[in-house]
Amino acid sequence: MKAGEKQYKCVNSRTGYAIYYHSLGRGLNNEEVKAELEKIRTRVAIQNGIYLETLYWEEMKQDAELTQ
């Protein structure tokens, strides 16, 4: 993960699998983030032949401490 970016995964609620990952800059406001993720969710659904309403986004949290 790059510093200054938020990581998201698009999850298929029927299978529970993440099918797409995306990063967005932290400088975007909530409305811009929602709009960008919605555009991508639509594209992912079309490309994979999945019903749009079965896809949702989860923000991926970075662990505070990494084990070495």
N, C-alpha and C positions, 0 to 999 in steps of 0.2 A: 504494500500500500504506500502511496505517496503521501507525504505530509501535506496537510491542507486540503485533503480530499475526503469526502464521505463515500463509503462503499455500500452498494446495495445489491441484493440478489432478488431475482424474479422467481417466485415459487409457484409451482402448479399445485393447487390445493387438493386436487384429486389424488396425486401421487405423493405429494410432500417433497418432491425433488426440486432443487434449484435448477432452472434451465437457462438462466442468463445472468450475467454479472455486469454492473455498470458503476462508474465513478463520476461524482460531480464535485465541483469546487465548493468550498465552504462559503464563498462569497455570495452565493445565491440565496434569495429569501425563500420562505416556505412556498409561496405561490409559484415561483419559478421552478423549484424542485418538483412540485406536484405536476406541473405542466410537462416538464421534460420526461419524467418517469411515465406519465400517462401516454405520451407519444411513443415511447419505446415499448411499453407494455402492449400497445395496439399492434406495433410492427412485429413483435415476437409472437403474438397470437396468430397473426395472419401467416407468417412464415412457417409456423409449426402446425397450422391447422387445429389450433386449440381454441375453445370457447373463451372469449375475452374475460368473462366473469369468473373463470376458475384461476386466473392469475392475480397475484398480488406481490407487492414489494416488501422486503424486510431490510432494515438498515443493519449492516454488519458492524459489530462492535470490535474494536481492536483491543486486545488484552493489554492491560497496563504494564504487566511484567512478562517478559518473554523468557522461557526456560532455555538454558544453553546446554 
